[in-house]
């Protein structure tokens, strides 16, 4: 006798609708079926408030810039009311024949009663700019083999505490298997001395932990054209999905708002 089919958690079902029905189909009407009218996106220093007022128009503009824009999902973390995705977006600017770029992101969505309510995300726009300028596209990371069958495991609070402590340490990360932005591709490392870390979102599914944090500290080099020194107080927003084993972070993916940090440093603005 066949075992009953296990339905994925509500949060994973919503994530699938987001990627398959809305984003990869470029179908805003599908989004209106499961995304709250009050939906808010926080990304970098920018907030898009209202599904129809600000958020959908902003995504529509990006899709006009990249008419064939697509999304590949590399990892899903499922919670009761939250779901996190590590993904890549990729496409040709201005359509066929235009320069191609691939850029990663990590997003955490809040969900309730079959709807997505909000999202806090980071996307690596600095690496997108690098590829568009050079005309050389990065490879797309391998897709998750079964993203929409991800289970919702019990949280591991000890693993969450490990990640909280880890986020209070400086960049670059010591763990070689934690890939931050495009550093593993370019070898150029952002050096940031963390003094404090404010947790925006953090949850676990087993020993996999998804987070969004606002770090404050000192910029110590690594951004092209921005010398070390200057303002001592800066902020660096970052999102990630990391895995904990034996009481330490062992591997994962982190995306930071390097564009926002660079803009503030150029303008001489403190955190």
Secondary structure, 3 states (H helix, E strand, C coil): CCCCCCCCCHHHHHHHHHHHHHHCCCCHHHHHHHEEEEEEEEECCEEEECHHHHHHHHHHHHHHHCCCCEEEEEEEEECCCEEEEEEEEEEECCCCCCCEEEEEEEEEEEEECCEEEEEEEEECHHHHHHHHHHCCCCCCCCCCCCHHHCCCCCECHHHHHHHHHHHCCCECCCCCCEEECCHHHHCCCCCEEEEEEEEEEEEEEECEEEEEEEEEEEECCCCCCCCCCCCCCEEEEEEEEEEEECCEEEEEEEEECHHHHHHHHHHCCCC
